[in-house]
Amino acid sequence: MLSKVKIESIYRRYHHPRYLGLDPLVCVRRFGDNESREAVGLFSAALAYGRVEIIVRNINLLIDDVMGGDPVSFIRKTTYKEKLKALAGFKHRFNDGEDVAALLEAVKIITSRYGSLGGCFSGCLKRSGGQFKPALTLFTDELKEVLTKNVSTNNAVRPSFEYLIPSPTRGSACKRMALYLRWMIRKDDGIDLGVWKDIPPSILLVPVDTHVAQIARHYGLTTRNAADWKMAEEITSALRKFDPDDPVRYDFSLCHAGMINYRN
């Protein structure tokens, strides 16, 4: 059983910028302004599946080769057709340039509509009564709705885009979206970014992937086998006993402890 002493020991050891080389967040931290961080953060988190070396390589390829090192300018100043052309040939496992172009166009439209992606999520949270799951559902719905109204020719979202931006409604842990929200909402502590300052970190859900699921089972934070939304809730509930105001602060350290042990 995991004790407060043990989890704080894991936190002190692994919650450090020296481990960012094993995390796509290193790509987001290339930028110092909030507009870049929330935009780059979204497509970086969306692509955060597979081997981390490939993830980081492909994110940097997008930033440097496709966007010329200035993602905000690229997103704002290009049309959807221009995005498609620039991203032709891009591939990251299950997703291609069309998916990424659609996501970037959604960022452009939502930022224009709400002032920022954070403004959009804050509105979703208010409409959901402060509840995380319905707020995330509304947020992902918003990303897809702007596509069906402004980009799609048949009022449909591609299945591969559904994979890129999953919704909690299907029981998925939505690891990559939960990861993005952790980056944006938790304070800037050298790891997370603290871009959205009006949202309390107490609402966050642990982003569950293979490494987190494995180490969470090892320490008795969950009894579930499937790495789904219910497991994420169970792990978050267990961590909330150690820090009710910021339960997800342990996520980076637990994840990287699991990754390092797995690779060794």
N, C-alpha and C positions, 0 to 999 in steps of 0.2 A: 504494500500500500504506500502511495506517495505521501510524504510528509511535507510540511511547510519548509522545513530545513532543507530537505532534498531538492525540492523544486526551485527554491531560491539559489541553491548551489548550482543547478543546471543553468538558471537564468544568468547568474554572474559570470559563468564560464563562457557561454555561447552568445549572449546578447551583446555583441560587439561588432563594430564595423569591419573588423578583420575577416569576418565570415561573409561579407557581402559578395565576395567573389563567387560564392556558391548560390547566388540569388539573382533573379532578374531585376530586383530592385536597384542593383548597381547601375543599370541602364537609366533608370528614372532619376537617380541622384546625379547624373551628369548635368542636370538643369537646376537652376536656383530659383526660377520664378514659378509661381503657383499655377499659372495657366499651362505652361509646358508640363509641369509635373502631373497635373490631373489628366491631361490628354495622353502623354506618353505612358503614364501609369495605367490607363485603361487598356490600351492595346498591348502593353507589356504583360499585364495580368491575364488578359484574354488568351495570349499565346503561351502562357506559362504551363505547358504540359509537355512531357517527354524529357529527354536528357537536358540538364541545365546548360551544358556547354552549347548545345544546338539552339536552345531558347535564346541565350544571350547573343550568340552569333547572329541569329535572324532578326532580333530586335535592333541590334546595332546596324545591320544591313538596311533595315527600313529607315532608321534615323539618318544615316550618313549617305547611302547610295540613292535612296528614293526621295528623301525629304531634304537633302542638302544640308543636314545638320540643324535645320530650323523647322521642327514639326509644326509649330503654331502657324507660321507663315504658310507652310504647305497646305495645312488643313483649311485655313481661312481663304486663301487666294486661288485655289484650284477648284474647278467644277468637278462633278462626279465623273464625267467622261475623261477628264484629264487625270483624275486619280486612277481610274481603271487602266489608262494607257501607261502611266508611270509604274503601276504595280503588276503589269502583265509579266507572267513568268514567275512571280513570287509564289513560294509554296512552303508551308509549315505543317507537315503531317496531314491532318484532315482538312486544313484550311488553305485557301489560295488567295491570290491578289484581289479577286472580286469580293471576297468576304471582308478583307481588310479595308478595301476602298469603301465598302458600304458602311463599315464601322466608323471610319474617319469622316465620312459625309454626315453620319448621324451626330458625331461630336460637333461638327460645324453648325448643324441646324439647332441642336439643343443648346449650345453655347450662345447662339444668337437669340434664342427664345428666352432663356432663363438667366443669361449673364455668365453662367459657368455650369459645369457638370455638378458641382457641389450645390448650386442653387436648385438644380433639378432634384437631386436626391433629398435635400432638405424639405422641398415641397412634398415629395413622396412620403417622407417620414411624418410630416404633419397630417397628411390625408389618411395615413394609416394609424393615427392615434399613438405614434411613438413606438410602434411594434416593428421589429426588425424584418421579419419574414414578409409581411405584406408590403413593407416599404421597398424591399429588394425586388419583389414581384412587380410593383408599379414602375420601378426604375428600369428593369429589363424590358418591360412592356413598352415603355416610352422609347427606348432605343429602337425597338422593332417597329413601333407605330410610325415613327418618322420615316422609316425606310419604305413601308408599304404605301405611304401617302406621297412621298417625294422621289423615290428611287425605283421601286419595283414596278415592272410593267404589267404584272398580273395580280397585284395586291397580296402577294405571298412572300414569306421569308424563306430563303433557302435552308434546307436541313443542316447544312454545314455552318450557317450563321447561327442557327439555334444551338449548335454545339459550342460555337465560339462564345456566345452570350447565353448561358443556360438560365432557366427560371426555377425557383424553388417549388413551383406547383407540381413538378413531376417527381419530387422526392430526392432529387440530386442534392449533394452536399454543397453544390455551387462554390467549390473551393476557390476558383479563380476570381469570382466576383467578391466573395468574402475576403480574399486576400487584398484585392484592390481597395475595398472599404477600410480594411485595417491600415493600409498605407496612408490613406487620405485622412482618416479620423484620429488615429493615435497621435500624440504629441511628437514633435521632432526630437528624437532622442539619439540621433545618429543612425538609426535604422528606419523607423517609420517617419512620415513627413509632416504630419500636422497641418495639412492644407485646409481642411474643413474644420474650422475652430468652433463652430456653433453646435456640433453634434457630440454628445457624450460617448466616450469609448465603452461605457458600461453596456451599451446595446449590442455590441459586436458579437459575431459568431466566429468560432475558431475555424480557419480554413483547413479542411481535412483532406490530406492526400495519403499516399501509401506510407510515407515515413511517419507522419503524425499518427495515423491509425495504428501502426505497428508499435510505436513507443507508448501510445496511450493505453493500448491493451496491456503492454508489459507492466505499466505502472498502475493498472487498475482504474484508469480514468473512464473506461467504457467496458461494457460487457458484450457489445454488439460485434458482429462479424462484418456486416456490410458497411463500407465507408460512405454512408448516405447522410441526409439531413438530420435524421434522428441521432446518428452517432455524433455529428457535430454539436447538436444541442446537449447531448449527454456529457461530452467532454467539456464544453463551455460551462455547464452547470457545475461540474466537478472543480474546474479552475476558479469559478466564481467564489468558492469557499475560501480560497487563498487570497483573492483580491476582488471583492465585489464591484469596485469602481472601474477596474481595468483588467478583466479576466484574460483577455487575449494578449496581454503583454508577454505571456509565456510562450506564445506560438512560435516566434522566430527561434528561440533557444531550443525548444523541444524538437522542432522540425530539423534544425541543423545538427542537433545531437543524434537524431535518428539517421540523417543522411550520412554523417561521418562514420557512425558505427556500421551502417549498411555497406558503405564503400570499403571499410576496413575488414 
